[in-house]
């Protein structure tokens, strides 16, 4: 997609994701500007504000600086926190279900042992049950 093909809404989303990546990786526009060799943070202002969409040269500089350009431009490549939380919860739930199944199996085994002890107290050598 060329720079002129982005709608106003897409530019707003791109600028939001760019701000997010800057904050996450560099903290400030100025720090990122220095990292990519720009004179100051104002170099990034048109992109952060959504007035412009980055071209190939800036995309390369941002990639080299460790930013996820595919995420910035297309919103892909990075799961959102809600998805991560769901996946973490689902994994934990599966682990807990496995533990519960194991405990249930142990309880059945213990119940059988208790029944056997009650029906034949002489087997254990301990008649306290």
MOPAC internal coordinates of N, CA, C and O (Angstrom, degrees):
PM7 1SCF
backbone

  N    0.0000 0     0.00 0     0.00 0    0    0    0
  C    1.4455 1     0.00 0     0.00 0    1    0    0
  C    1.5327 1   108.66 1     0.00 0    2    1    0
  O    1.2310 1   120.43 1   -47.62 1    3    2    1
  N    1.3263 1   116.79 1   132.38 1    3    2    1
  C    1.4588 1   119.40 1   178.39 1    5    3    2
  C    1.5193 1   109.72 1   -83.55 1    6    5    3
  O    1.2310 1   121.71 1   -16.25 1    7    6    5
  N    1.3222 1   114.34 1   163.75 1    7    6    5
  C    1.4699 1   119.43 1  -176.04 1    9    7    6
  C    1.5235 1   112.09 1   -57.32 1   10    9    7
  O    1.2310 1   119.61 1   143.87 1   11   10    9
  N    1.3341 1   118.35 1   -36.13 1   11   10    9
  C    1.4601 1   121.20 1  -175.99 1   13   11   10
  C    1.5264 1   113.03 1   -77.20 1   14   13   11
  O    1.2310 1   119.92 1   168.94 1   15   14   13
  N    1.3317 1   117.75 1   -11.06 1   15   14   13
  C    1.4578 1   121.16 1  -177.19 1   17   15   14
  C    1.5252 1   113.64 1   -86.90 1   18   17   15
  O    1.2310 1   119.26 1   176.98 1   19   18   17
  N    1.3295 1   119.02 1    -3.02 1   19   18   17
  C    1.4551 1   121.73 1  -179.65 1   21   19   18
  C    1.5222 1   110.41 1   -83.39 1   22   21   19
  O    1.2310 1   120.65 1   -45.93 1   23   22   21
  N    1.3254 1   116.36 1   134.07 1   23   22   21
  C    1.4634 1   120.87 1   175.38 1   25   23   22
  C    1.5263 1   109.34 1   -74.79 1   26   25   23
  O    1.2310 1   120.98 1   -11.76 1   27   26   25
  N    1.3057 1   115.72 1   168.24 1   27   26   25
  C    1.4639 1   120.76 1   178.43 1   29   27   26
  C    1.5319 1   110.45 1   -60.35 1   30   29   27
  O    1.2310 1   120.65 1   138.60 1   31   30   29
  N    1.3447 1   116.36 1   -41.40 1   31   30   29
  C    1.4612 1   120.97 1   179.79 1   33   31   30
  C    1.5249 1   110.90 1   -63.53 1   34   33   31
  O    1.2310 1   120.49 1   138.48 1   35   34   33
  N    1.3373 1   116.67 1   -41.52 1   35   34   33
  C    1.4613 1   120.16 1   178.51 1   37   35   34
  C    1.5217 1   110.97 1   -64.15 1   38   37   35
  O    1.2310 1   120.49 1   140.69 1   39   38   37
  N    1.3239 1   116.67 1   -39.31 1   39   38   37
  C    1.4666 1   120.06 1   178.51 1   41   39   38
  C    1.5212 1   110.90 1   -63.13 1   42   41   39
  O    1.2310 1   120.71 1   141.91 1   43   42   41
  N    1.3208 1   116.25 1   -38.09 1   43   42   41
  C    1.4709 1   120.35 1   178.25 1   45   43   42
  C    1.5296 1   109.73 1   -64.35 1   46   45   43
  O    1.2310 1   120.35 1   135.56 1   47   46   45
  N    1.3330 1   116.94 1   -44.44 1   47   46   45
  C    1.4681 1   120.34 1   179.04 1   49   47   46
  C    1.5237 1   111.60 1   -64.04 1   50   49   47
  O    1.2310 1   120.90 1   138.18 1   51   50   49
  N    1.3287 1   115.88 1   -41.82 1   51   50   49
  C    1.4672 1   120.24 1   178.66 1   53   51   50
  C    1.5224 1   110.11 1   -62.15 1   54   53   51
  O    1.2310 1   120.55 1   135.54 1   55   54   53
  N    1.3257 1   116.55 1   -44.46 1   55   54   53
  C    1.4722 1   119.19 1  -179.26 1   57   55   54
  C    1.5270 1   110.74 1   -64.32 1   58   57   55
  O    1.2310 1   120.20 1   142.74 1   59   58   57
  N    1.3409 1   117.23 1   -37.26 1   59   58   57
  C    1.4696 1   120.58 1   177.59 1   61   59   58
  C    1.5247 1   111.30 1   -62.96 1   62   61   59
  O    1.2310 1   121.27 1   134.07 1   63   62   61
  N    1.3219 1   115.17 1   -45.93 1   63   62   61
  C    1.4640 1   118.87 1  -179.41 1   65   63   62
  C    1.5280 1   111.24 1   -67.66 1   66   65   63
  O    1.2310 1   120.31 1   144.52 1   67   66   65
  N    1.3328 1   117.00 1   -35.48 1   67   66   65
  C    1.4653 1   120.53 1   176.45 1   69   67   66
  C    1.5261 1   109.95 1   -62.89 1   70   69   67
  O    1.2310 1   120.33 1   134.13 1   71   70   69
  N    1.3193 1   116.97 1   -45.87 1   71   70   69
  C    1.4738 1   120.71 1   177.87 1   73   71   70
  C    1.5310 1   110.50 1   -58.68 1   74   73   71
  O    1.2310 1   121.17 1   137.37 1   75   74   73
  N    1.3254 1   115.38 1   -42.63 1   75   74   73
  C    1.4705 1   120.53 1  -179.93 1   77   75   74
  C    1.5268 1   110.85 1   -61.49 1   78   77   75
  O    1.2310 1   120.38 1   133.60 1   79   78   77
  N    1.3288 1   116.88 1   -46.40 1   79   78   77
  C    1.4660 1   121.09 1   179.63 1   81   79   78
  C    1.5298 1   110.93 1   -64.40 1   82   81   79
  O    1.2310 1   120.45 1   138.48 1   83   82   81
  N    1.3302 1   116.74 1   -41.52 1   83   82   81
  C    1.4714 1   119.88 1   178.73 1   85   83   82
  C    1.5163 1   109.58 1   -60.93 1   86   85   83
  O    1.2310 1   120.58 1   131.93 1   87   86   85
  N    1.3176 1   116.49 1   -48.07 1   87   86   85
  C    1.4653 1   121.33 1  -178.95 1   89   87   86
  C    1.5256 1   110.74 1   -60.74 1   90   89   87
  O    1.2310 1   120.78 1   135.28 1   91   90   89
  N    1.3197 1   116.12 1   -44.72 1   91   90   89
  C    1.4629 1   120.84 1  -176.65 1   93   91   90
  C    1.5328 1   111.93 1   -67.52 1   94   93   91
  O    1.2310 1   120.21 1   138.60 1   95   94   93
  N    1.3288 1   117.21 1   -41.40 1   95   94   93
  C    1.4661 1   120.50 1  -172.31 1   97   95   94
  C    1.5297 1   113.83 1   -95.67 1   98   97   95
  O    1.2310 1   120.04 1   148.19 1   99   98   97
  N    1.3343 1   117.54 1   -31.81 1   99   98   97
  C    1.4709 1   119.82 1  -173.66 1  101   99   98
  C    1.5255 1   114.27 1  -127.75 1  102  101   99
  O    1.2310 1   120.02 1   163.46 1  103  102  101
  N    1.2951 1   117.56 1   -16.54 1  103  102  101
  C    1.4612 1   119.64 1   179.70 1  105  103  102
  C    1.5128 1   113.76 1    86.20 1  106  105  103
  O    1.2310 1   120.01 1   134.06 1  107  106  105
  N    1.3288 1   117.59 1   -45.94 1  107  106  105
  C    1.4666 1   120.61 1  -177.82 1  109  107  106
  C    1.5306 1   110.83 1  -139.33 1  110  109  107
  O    1.2310 1   121.23 1   -21.05 1  111  110  109
  N    1.3224 1   115.25 1   158.95 1  111  110  109
  C    1.4627 1   121.50 1   174.47 1  113  111  110
  C    1.5222 1   110.62 1   -61.54 1  114  113  111
  O    1.2310 1   121.02 1   141.35 1  115  114  113
  N    1.3093 1   115.65 1   -38.65 1  115  114  113
  C    1.4694 1   120.31 1  -177.67 1  117  115  114
  C    1.5263 1   110.14 1   -61.90 1  118  117  115
  O    1.2310 1   120.50 1   135.47 1  119  118  117
  N    1.3361 1   116.65 1   -44.53 1  119  118  117
  C    1.4656 1   120.37 1   179.96 1  121  119  118
  C    1.5247 1   110.61 1   -62.65 1  122  121  119
  O    1.2310 1   120.35 1   137.95 1  123  122  121
  N    1.3295 1   116.93 1   -42.05 1  123  122  121
  C    1.4634 1   119.70 1   178.17 1  125  123  122
  C    1.5208 1   110.43 1   -66.72 1  126  125  123
  O    1.2310 1   120.24 1   137.47 1  127  126  125
  N    1.3288 1   117.15 1   -42.53 1  127  126  125
  C    1.4683 1   120.99 1   179.51 1  129  127  126
  C    1.5288 1   110.23 1   -56.51 1  130  129  127
  O    1.2310 1   120.65 1   135.21 1  131  130  129
  N    1.3150 1   116.37 1   -44.79 1  131  130  129
  C    1.4703 1   119.92 1   177.75 1  133  131  130
  C    1.5245 1   111.21 1   -62.16 1  134  133  131
  O    1.2310 1   120.69 1   139.41 1  135  134  133
  N    1.3320 1   116.28 1   -40.59 1  135  134  133
  C    1.4605 1   120.94 1  -177.74 1  137  135  134
  C    1.5295 1   112.20 1   -65.07 1  138  137  135
  O    1.2310 1   120.48 1   149.45 1  139  138  137
  N    1.3285 1   116.69 1   -30.55 1  139  138  137
  C    1.4744 1   119.06 1  -179.48 1  141  139  138
  C    1.5215 1   112.49 1   -98.46 1  142  141  139
  O    1.2310 1   120.68 1  -175.79 1  143  142  141
  N    1.3429 1   116.30 1     4.21 1  143  142  141
  C    1.4613 1   120.03 1   175.89 1  145  143  142
  C    1.5116 1   115.19 1    85.37 1  146  145  143
  O    1.2310 1   119.45 1  -164.18 1  147  146  145
  N    1.3138 1   118.65 1    15.82 1  147  146  145
  C    1.4739 1   121.91 1   177.15 1  149  147  146
  C    1.5258 1   108.94 1   -82.50 1  150  149  147
  O    1.2310 1   121.18 1   -26.90 1  151  150  149
  N    1.3194 1   115.34 1   153.10 1  151  150  149
  C    1.4632 1   120.81 1  -177.22 1  153  151  150
  C    1.5266 1   111.94 1   -63.23 1  154  153  151
  O    1.2310 1   120.30 1   137.86 1  155  154  153
  N    1.3242 1   117.03 1   -42.14 1  155  154  153
  C    1.4680 1   120.34 1   179.38 1  157  155  154
  C    1.5241 1   110.40 1  -158.15 1  158  157  155
  O    1.2310 1   120.97 1    -1.81 1  159  158  157
  N    1.3151 1   115.75 1   178.19 1  159  158  157
  C    1.4606 1   121.67 1  -176.31 1  161  159  158
  C    1.5107 1   114.50 1   -65.30 1  162  161  159
  O    1.2310 1   120.27 1   159.69 1  163  162  161
  N    1.3391 1   117.09 1   -20.31 1  163  162  161
  C    1.4645 1   119.55 1  -178.71 1  165  163  162
  C    1.5287 1   111.85 1   -66.32 1  166  165  163
  O    1.2310 1   120.39 1   159.22 1  167  166  165
  N    1.3212 1   116.85 1   -20.78 1  167  166  165
  C    1.4662 1   121.05 1   176.46 1  169  167  166
  C    1.5264 1   110.54 1   -56.92 1  170  169  167
  O    1.2310 1   120.49 1   144.31 1  171  170  169
  N    1.3294 1   116.67 1   -35.69 1  171  170  169
  C    1.4606 1   122.01 1  -177.10 1  173  171  170
  C    1.5235 1   113.57 1   -88.76 1  174  173  171
  O    1.2310 1   119.91 1   168.71 1  175  174  173
  N    1.3261 1   117.78 1   -11.29 1  175  174  173
  C    1.4657 1   121.57 1  -174.21 1  177  175  174
  C    1.5295 1   114.87 1   -54.11 1  178  177  175
  O    1.2310 1   118.93 1   135.40 1  179  178  177
  N    1.3343 1   119.65 1   -44.60 1  179  178  177
  C    1.4751 1   118.23 1   179.73 1  181  179  178
  C    1.5309 1   113.23 1   -61.25 1  182  181  179
  O    1.2310 1   120.60 1   150.46 1  183  182  181
  N    1.3114 1   116.46 1   -29.54 1  183  182  181
  C    1.4616 1   120.80 1  -178.41 1  185  183  182
  C    1.5235 1   111.38 1   -82.75 1  186  185  183
  O    1.2310 1   121.21 1   140.08 1  187  186  185
  N    1.3253 1   115.30 1   -39.92 1  187  186  185
  C    1.4615 1   120.79 1   179.42 1  189  187  186
  C    1.5313 1   110.81 1   -69.20 1  190  189  187
  O    1.2310 1   120.48 1   148.22 1  191  190  189
  N    1.3310 1   116.69 1   -31.78 1  191  190  189
  C    1.4649 1   120.40 1  -179.66 1  193  191  190
  C    1.5247 1   112.71 1   -82.72 1  194  193  191
  O    1.2310 1   120.22 1   165.43 1  195  194  193
  N    1.3338 1   117.18 1   -14.57 1  195  194  193
  C    1.4566 1   120.13 1  -179.05 1  197  195  194
  C    1.5207 1   113.85 1    90.24 1  198  197  195
  O    1.2310 1   120.02 1  -175.39 1  199  198  197
  N    1.3286 1   117.58 1     4.61 1  199  198  197
  C    1.4681 1   120.32 1   178.80 1  201  199  198
  C    1.5252 1   111.18 1   -72.63 1  202  201  199
  O    1.2310 1   120.62 1   149.17 1  203  202  201
  N    1.3262 1   116.42 1   -30.83 1  203  202  201
  C    1.4675 1   121.48 1  -179.13 1  205  203  202
  C    1.5109 1   110.16 1  -132.95 1  206  205  203
  O    1.2310 1   121.63 1   -22.93 1  207  206  205
  N    1.3290 1   114.48 1   157.07 1  207  206  205
  C    1.4622 1   121.21 1   173.88 1  209  207  206
  C    1.5183 1   106.65 1  -112.77 1  210  209  207
  O    1.2310 1   120.92 1   -42.84 1  211  210  209
  N    1.3015 1   115.85 1   137.16 1  211  210  209
  C    1.4669 1   120.93 1  -174.55 1  213  211  210
  C    1.5230 1   112.49 1   -63.58 1  214  213  211
  O    1.2310 1   121.60 1   -36.41 1  215  214  213
  N    1.3108 1   114.55 1   143.59 1  215  214  213
  C    1.4572 1   121.32 1   175.05 1  217  215  214
  C    1.5135 1   110.63 1   -91.47 1  218  217  215
  O    1.2310 1   120.82 1     6.43 1  219  218  217
  N    1.3259 1   116.04 1  -173.57 1  219  218  217
  C    1.4653 1   121.94 1  -175.30 1  221  219  218
  C    1.5269 1   113.15 1   -62.29 1  222  221  219
  O    1.2310 1   120.39 1   141.88 1  223  222  221
  N    1.3473 1   116.86 1   -38.12 1  223  222  221
  C    1.4717 1   119.79 1  -178.07 1  225  223  222
  C    1.5284 1   110.51 1   -64.47 1  226  225  223
  O    1.2310 1   120.75 1   131.90 1  227  226  225
  N    1.3281 1   116.17 1   -48.10 1  227  226  225
  C    1.4664 1   119.40 1   179.70 1  229  227  226
  C    1.5292 1   110.28 1   -66.92 1  230  229  227
  O    1.2310 1   120.03 1   141.64 1  231  230  229
  N    1.3272 1   117.55 1   -38.36 1  231  230  229
  C    1.4638 1   119.84 1   177.37 1  233  231  230
  C    1.5266 1   110.92 1   -56.64 1  234  233  231
  O    1.2310 1   120.38 1   135.26 1  235  234  233
  N    1.3197 1   116.88 1   -44.74 1  235  234  233
  C    1.4706 1   120.96 1   179.08 1  237  235  234
  C    1.5195 1   110.91 1   -62.94 1  238  237  235
  O    1.2310 1   120.68 1   136.15 1  239  238  237
  N    1.3337 1   116.30 1   -43.85 1  239  238  237
  C    1.4690 1   119.50 1   179.45 1  241  239  238
  C    1.5261 1   111.06 1   -61.59 1  242  241  239
  O    1.2310 1   120.69 1   138.07 1  243  242  241
  N    1.3221 1   116.28 1   -41.93 1  243  242  241
  C    1.4635 1   120.11 1  -179.63 1  245  243  242
  C    1.5252 1   110.85 1   -67.36 1  246  245  243
  O    1.2310 1   120.22 1   138.92 1  247  246  245
  N    1.3294 1   117.19 1   -41.08 1  247  246  245
  C    1.4722 1   120.24 1   176.69 1  249  247  246
  C    1.5226 1   110.31 1   -60.38 1  250  249  247
  O    1.2310 1   121.38 1   133.46 1  251  250  249
  N    1.3538 1   114.96 1   -46.54 1  251  250  249
  C    1.4652 1   119.66 1   179.91 1  253  251  250
  C    1.5285 1   111.50 1   -61.42 1  254  253  251
  O    1.2310 1   120.56 1   151.74 1  255  254  253
  N    1.3341 1   116.54 1   -28.26 1  255  254  253
  C    1.4609 1   121.31 1   179.72 1  257  255  254
  C    1.5349 1   111.99 1   -85.14 1  258  257  255
  O    1.2310 1   120.75 1   179.57 1  259  258  257
  N    1.3500 1   116.18 1    -0.43 1  259  258  257
  C    1.4626 1   119.64 1   175.21 1  261  259  258
  C    1.5120 1   115.73 1    95.64 1  262  261  259
  O    1.2310 1   119.78 1  -171.16 1  263  262  261
  N    1.3297 1   118.02 1     8.84 1  263  262  261
  C    1.4597 1   119.69 1   177.97 1  265  263  262
  C    1.5216 1   109.64 1   -85.67 1  266  265  263
  O    1.2310 1   120.60 1   -30.50 1  267  266  265
  N    1.3124 1   116.45 1   149.50 1  267  266  265
  C    1.4589 1   122.92 1   179.70 1  269  267  266
  C    1.5297 1   108.27 1   -88.35 1  270  269  267
  O    1.2310 1   120.91 1   -88.80 1  271  270  269
  N    1.3316 1   115.87 1    91.20 1  271  270  269
  C    1.4649 1   121.66 1  -174.95 1  273  271  270
  C    1.5294 1   111.13 1   -67.31 1  274  273  271
  O    1.2310 1   119.70 1   144.33 1  275  274  273
  N    1.3262 1   118.18 1   -35.67 1  275  274  273
  C    1.4712 1   119.46 1   177.77 1  277  275  274
  C    1.5208 1   110.37 1   -62.25 1  278  277  275
  O    1.2310 1   120.77 1   138.84 1  279  278  277
  N    1.3115 1   116.13 1   -41.16 1  279  278  277
  C    1.4674 1   119.48 1   176.77 1  281  279  278
  C    1.5267 1   110.28 1   -63.83 1  282  281  279
  O    1.2310 1   120.34 1   134.93 1  283  282  281
  N    1.3187 1   116.95 1   -45.07 1  283  282  281
  C    1.4683 1   120.63 1  -178.64 1  285  283  282
  C    1.5272 1   110.23 1   -59.55 1  286  285  283
  O    1.2310 1   120.09 1   131.70 1  287  286  285
  N    1.3143 1   117.43 1   -48.30 1  287  286  285
  C    1.4694 1   120.95 1  -175.02 1  289  287  286
  C    1.5230 1   113.85 1   -78.13 1  290  289  287
  O    1.2310 1   120.44 1   141.55 1  291  290  289
  N    1.3185 1   116.77 1   -38.45 1  291  290  289
  C    1.4672 1   119.16 1  -170.32 1  293  291  290
  C    1.5220 1   114.36 1  -119.14 1  294  293  291
  O    1.2310 1   120.66 1   171.56 1  295  294  293
  N    1.3241 1   116.34 1    -8.44 1  295  294  293
  C    1.4607 1   119.25 1  -179.66 1  297  295  294
  C    1.5202 1   112.53 1    75.21 1  298  297  295
  O    1.2310 1   120.36 1  -164.36 1  299  298  297
  N    1.3415 1   116.91 1    15.64 1  299  298  297
  C    1.4566 1   120.22 1  -178.75 1  301  299  298
  C    1.5156 1   110.40 1  -113.11 1  302  301  299
  O    1.2310 1   121.52 1   -16.76 1  303  302  301
  N    1.3135 1   114.69 1   163.24 1  303  302  301
  C    1.4519 1   119.54 1   176.00 1  305  303  302
  C    1.5067 1   114.52 1    94.30 1  306  305  303
  O    1.2310 1   120.20 1   171.72 1  307  306  305
  N    1.3078 1   117.22 1    -8.28 1  307  306  305
  C    1.4589 1   119.84 1  -178.15 1  309  307  306
  C    1.5241 1   108.80 1  -138.84 1  310  309  307
  O    1.2310 1   119.63 1   -67.21 1  311  310  309
  N    1.3290 1   118.31 1   112.79 1  311  310  309
  C    1.4482 1   118.87 1   179.46 1  313  311  310
  C    1.5224 1   111.02 1   -68.45 1  314  313  311
  O    1.2310 1   120.92 1   -35.65 1  315  314  313
  N    1.3184 1   115.85 1   144.35 1  315  314  313
  C    1.4623 1   118.40 1   178.38 1  317  315  314
  C    1.5199 1   110.80 1   -76.60 1  318  317  315
  O    1.2310 1   120.42 1   -14.27 1  319  318  317
  N    1.3026 1   116.80 1   165.73 1  319  318  317
  C    1.4655 1   120.67 1  -174.79 1  321  319  318
  C    1.5184 1   111.68 1   -64.62 1  322  321  319
  O    1.2310 1   119.87 1   148.78 1  323  322  321
  N    1.3393 1   117.85 1   -31.22 1  323  322  321
  C    1.4614 1   119.74 1   179.10 1  325  323  322
  C    1.5273 1   109.97 1   -65.82 1  326  325  323
  O    1.2310 1   120.33 1   139.27 1  327  326  325
  N    1.3372 1   116.97 1   -40.73 1  327  326  325
  C    1.4580 1   120.60 1   177.68 1  329  327  326
  C    1.5160 1   110.29 1   -64.36 1  330  329  327
  O    1.2310 1   120.55 1   136.23 1  331  330  329
  N    1.3473 1   116.56 1   -43.77 1  331  330  329
  C    1.4636 1   120.05 1   178.20 1  333  331  330
  C    1.5153 1   110.82 1   -60.78 1  334  333  331
  O    1.2310 1   120.22 1   135.20 1  335  334  333
  N    1.3286 1   117.18 1   -44.80 1  335  334  333
  C    1.4570 1   120.34 1  -179.70 1  337  335  334
  C    1.5196 1   110.92 1   -62.53 1  338  337  335
  O    1.2310 1   120.11 1   138.78 1  339  338  337
  N    1.3313 1   117.39 1   -41.22 1  339  338  337
  C    1.4571 1   120.97 1   178.29 1  341  339  338
  C    1.5236 1   110.19 1   -61.18 1  342  341  339
  O    1.2310 1   120.62 1   132.82 1  343  342  341
  N    1.3373 1   116.42 1   -47.18 1  343  342  341
  C    1.4566 1   120.39 1  -178.91 1  345  343  342
  C    1.5256 1   111.33 1   -63.49 1  346  345  343
  O    1.2310 1   120.25 1   139.26 1  347  346  345
  N    1.3294 1   117.13 1   -40.74 1  347  346  345
  C    1.4643 1   120.78 1   178.53 1  349  347  346
  C    1.5228 1   110.32 1   -64.70 1  350  349  347
  O    1.2310 1   120.38 1   136.78 1  351  350  349
  N    1.3225 1   116.87 1   -43.22 1  351  350  349
  C    1.4665 1   120.93 1   179.38 1  353  351  350
  C    1.5179 1   110.60 1   -64.76 1  354  353  351
  O    1.2310 1   120.67 1   137.76 1  355  354  353
  N    1.3209 1   116.33 1   -42.24 1  355  354  353
  C    1.4560 1   120.31 1  -179.91 1  357  355  354
  C    1.5256 1   110.82 1   -62.88 1  358  357  355
  O    1.2310 1   120.16 1   136.28 1  359  358  357
  N    1.3249 1   117.30 1   -43.72 1  359  358  357
  C    1.4602 1   121.67 1   178.14 1  361  359  358
  C    1.5260 1   110.42 1   -61.08 1  362  361  359
  O    1.2310 1   120.64 1   134.06 1  363  362  361
  N    1.3206 1   116.38 1   -45.94 1  363  362  361
  C    1.4637 1   121.10 1   179.72 1  365  363  362
  C    1.5272 1   110.79 1   -62.91 1  366  365  363
  O    1.2310 1   120.51 1   139.58 1  367  366  365
  N    1.3201 1   116.63 1   -40.42 1  367  366  365
  C    1.4579 1   120.80 1   179.27 1  369  367  366
  C    1.5282 1   111.28 1   -62.90 1  370  369  367
  O    1.2310 1   120.58 1   137.79 1  371  370  369
  N    1.3167 1   116.50 1   -42.21 1  371  370  369
  C    1.4665 1   120.73 1   178.13 1  373  371  370
  C    1.5291 1   110.24 1   -62.72 1  374  373  371
  O    1.2310 1   120.24 1   137.58 1  375  374  373
  N    1.3410 1   117.14 1   -42.42 1  375  374  373
  C    1.4628 1   120.86 1   177.61 1  377  375  374
  C    1.5306 1   110.74 1   -61.34 1  378  377  375
  O    1.2310 1   120.67 1   136.13 1  379  378  377
  N    1.3267 1   116.32 1   -43.87 1  379  378  377
  C    1.4655 1   120.31 1  -179.13 1  381  379  378
  C    1.5275 1   111.26 1   -65.92 1  382  381  379
  O    1.2310 1   120.36 1   141.34 1  383  382  381
  N    1.3457 1   116.92 1   -38.66 1  383  382  381
  C    1.4592 1   119.73 1   177.89 1  385  383  382
  C    1.5237 1   110.99 1   -63.04 1  386  385  383
  O    1.2310 1   120.10 1   139.68 1  387  386  385
  N    1.3146 1   117.42 1   -40.32 1  387  386  385
  C    1.4579 1   120.85 1   178.03 1  389  387  386
  C    1.5235 1   110.67 1   -62.78 1  390  389  387
  O    1.2310 1   120.49 1   137.30 1  391  390  389
  N    1.3319 1   116.67 1   -42.70 1  391  390  389
  C    1.4693 1   120.19 1   178.13 1  393  391  390
  C    1.5273 1   111.29 1   -64.54 1  394  393  391
  O    1.2310 1   120.54 1   139.31 1  395  394  393
  N    1.3364 1   116.57 1   -40.69 1  395  394  393
  C    1.4655 1   119.99 1   178.49 1  397  395  394
  C    1.5203 1   111.11 1   -64.55 1  398  397  395
  O    1.2310 1   120.35 1   139.72 1  399  398  397
  N    1.3196 1   116.93 1   -40.28 1  399  398  397
  C    1.4630 1   119.92 1   177.22 1  401  399  398
  C    1.5239 1   110.95 1   -62.06 1  402  401  399
  O    1.2310 1   120.86 1   139.25 1  403  402  401
  N    1.3191 1   115.96 1   -40.75 1  403  402  401
  C    1.4607 1   120.69 1   178.28 1  405  403  402
  C    1.5299 1   110.53 1   -64.36 1  406  405  403
  O    1.2310 1   120.73 1   136.39 1  407  406  405
  N    1.3368 1   116.21 1   -43.61 1  407  406  405
  C    1.4706 1   120.07 1   177.94 1  409  407  406
  C    1.5223 1   111.18 1   -63.68 1  410  409  407
  O    1.2310 1   120.34 1   138.86 1  411  410  409
  N    1.3215 1   116.96 1   -41.14 1  411  410  409
  C    1.4672 1   120.28 1   179.36 1  413  411  410
  C    1.5232 1   110.24 1   -61.85 1  414  413  411
  O    1.2310 1   120.68 1   138.76 1  415  414  413
  N    1.3218 1   116.30 1   -41.24 1  415  414  413
  C    1.4613 1   120.77 1   177.99 1  417  415  414
  C    1.5266 1   110.42 1   -63.52 1  418  417  415
  O    1.2310 1   120.53 1   137.43 1  419  418  417
  N    1.3244 1   116.59 1   -42.57 1  419  418  417
  C    1.4694 1   120.70 1   177.44 1  421  419  418
  C    1.5267 1   111.02 1   -62.96 1  422  421  419
  O    1.2310 1   120.43 1   140.97 1  423  422  421
  N    1.3281 1   116.79 1   -39.03 1  423  422  421
  C    1.4698 1   120.69 1   179.53 1  425  423  422
  C    1.5284 1   110.88 1   -64.27 1  426  425  423
  O    1.2310 1   120.28 1   139.00 1  427  426  425
  N    1.3255 1   117.06 1   -41.00 1  427  426  425
  C    1.4634 1   120.66 1   178.23 1  429  427  426
  C    1.5232 1   109.57 1   -62.76 1  430  429  427
  O    1.2310 1   120.76 1   135.66 1  431  430  429
  N    1.3247 1   116.15 1   -44.34 1  431  430  429
  C    1.4632 1   121.03 1   179.19 1  433  431  430
  C    1.5309 1   110.93 1   -61.80 1  434  433  431
  O    1.2310 1   120.59 1   135.52 1  435  434  433
  N    1.3290 1   116.48 1   -44.48 1  435  434  433
  C    1.4739 1   120.62 1   178.41 1  437  435  434
  C    1.5236 1   110.92 1   -63.31 1  438  437  435
  O    1.2310 1   120.29 1   140.60 1  439  438  437
  N    1.3033 1   117.05 1   -39.40 1  439  438  437
  C    1.4616 1   121.33 1   179.88 1  441  439  438
  C    1.5240 1   110.56 1   -62.98 1  442  441  439
  O    1.2310 1   120.57 1   137.79 1  443  442  441
  N    1.3384 1   116.52 1   -42.21 1  443  442  441
  C    1.4654 1   120.41 1   177.82 1  445  443  442
  C    1.5211 1   110.41 1   -63.00 1  446  445  443
  O    1.2310 1   120.81 1   137.31 1  447  446  445
  N    1.3318 1   116.06 1   -42.69 1  447  446  445
  C    1.4602 1   120.38 1   179.51 1  449  447  446
  C    1.5233 1   110.63 1   -62.37 1  450  449  447
  O    1.2310 1   120.31 1   137.61 1  451  450  449
  N    1.3184 1   117.01 1   -42.39 1  451  450  449
  C    1.4711 1   121.69 1   179.98 1  453  451  450
  C    1.5263 1   110.11 1   -64.13 1  454  453  451
  O    1.2310 1   120.80 1   137.60 1  455  454  453
  N    1.3284 1   116.08 1   -42.40 1  455  454  453
  C    1.4646 1   120.44 1   178.61 1  457  455  454
  C    1.5277 1   110.71 1   -61.26 1  458  457  455
  O    1.2310 1   120.98 1   136.16 1  459  458  457
  N    1.3366 1   115.73 1   -43.84 1  459  458  457
  C    1.4687 1   120.16 1   178.67 1  461  459  458
  C    1.5164 1   111.28 1   -62.78 1  462  461  459
  O    1.2310 1   120.12 1   138.91 1  463  462  461
  N    1.3046 1   117.38 1   -41.09 1  463  462  461
  C    1.4662 1   121.24 1   179.94 1  465  463  462
  C    1.5218 1   111.09 1   -66.15 1  466  465  463
  O    1.2310 1   120.62 1   140.45 1  467  466  465
  N    1.3104 1   116.42 1   -39.55 1  467  466  465
  C    1.4727 1   119.88 1  -179.99 1  469  467  466
  C    1.5276 1   111.31 1   -68.67 1  470  469  467
  O    1.2310 1   120.66 1   143.14 1  471  470  469
  N    1.3189 1   116.33 1   -36.86 1  471  470  469
  C    1.4639 1   119.00 1  -177.69 1  473  471  470
  C    1.5238 1   112.32 1   -77.40 1  474  473  471
  O    1.2310 1   120.13 1   155.39 1  475  474  473
  N    1.3305 1   117.36 1   -24.61 1  475  474  473
  C    1.4699 1   120.65 1  -179.83 1  477  475  474
  C    1.5284 1   109.14 1  -141.18 1  478  477  475
  O    1.2310 1   120.30 1  -102.92 1  479  478  477
  N    1.3543 1   117.03 1    77.08 1  479  478  477
  C    1.4580 1   120.22 1  -177.40 1  481  479  478
  C    1.5187 1   114.94 1   -61.29 1  482  481  479
  O    1.2310 1   118.57 1   159.99 1  483  482  481
  N    1.3093 1   120.34 1   -20.01 1  483  482  481
  C    1.4451 1   123.11 1  -178.30 1  485  483  482
  C    1.5303 1   113.13 1   -72.88 1  486  485  483
  O    1.2310 1   119.65 1   161.92 1  487  486  485
  N    1.3155 1   118.28 1   -18.08 1  487  486  485
  C    1.4572 1   121.86 1  -178.05 1  489  487  486
  C    1.5257 1   112.79 1   -65.66 1  490  489  487
  O    1.2310 1   120.75 1   140.51 1  491  490  489
  N    1.3212 1   116.17 1   -39.49 1  491  490  489
  C    1.4708 1   119.32 1  -172.16 1  493  491  490
  C    1.5086 1   112.72 1   -83.28 1  494  493  491
  O    1.2310 1   119.25 1   157.75 1  495  494  493
  N    1.2858 1   119.04 1   -22.25 1  495  494  493
  C    1.4437 1   120.86 1  -175.25 1  497  495  494
  C    1.5161 1   111.26 1    82.33 1  498  497  495
  O    1.2310 1   120.02 1   177.18 1  499  498  497
  N    1.2993 1   117.57 1    -2.82 1  499  498  497
  C    1.4671 1   122.91 1   179.47 1  501  499  498
  C    1.5085 1   107.38 1  -128.02 1  502  501  499
  O    1.2310 1   119.80 1   -65.53 1  503  502  501
  N    1.3040 1   117.99 1   114.47 1  503  502  501
  C    1.4515 1   121.64 1  -175.89 1  505  503  502
  C    1.5232 1   113.19 1   -98.46 1  506  505  503
  O    1.2310 1   119.78 1  -150.77 1  507  506  505
  N    1.2992 1   118.03 1    29.23 1  507  506  505
  C    1.4476 1   119.72 1  -177.24 1  509  507  506
  C    1.5233 1   113.36 1   -79.38 1  510  509  507
  O    1.2310 1   119.31 1   166.92 1  511  510  509
  N    1.3083 1   118.91 1   -13.08 1  511  510  509
  C    1.4686 1   120.39 1  -178.66 1  513  511  510
  C    1.4795 1   112.56 1   -87.55 1  514  513  511
  O    1.2310 1   120.10 1   180.00 1  515  514  513

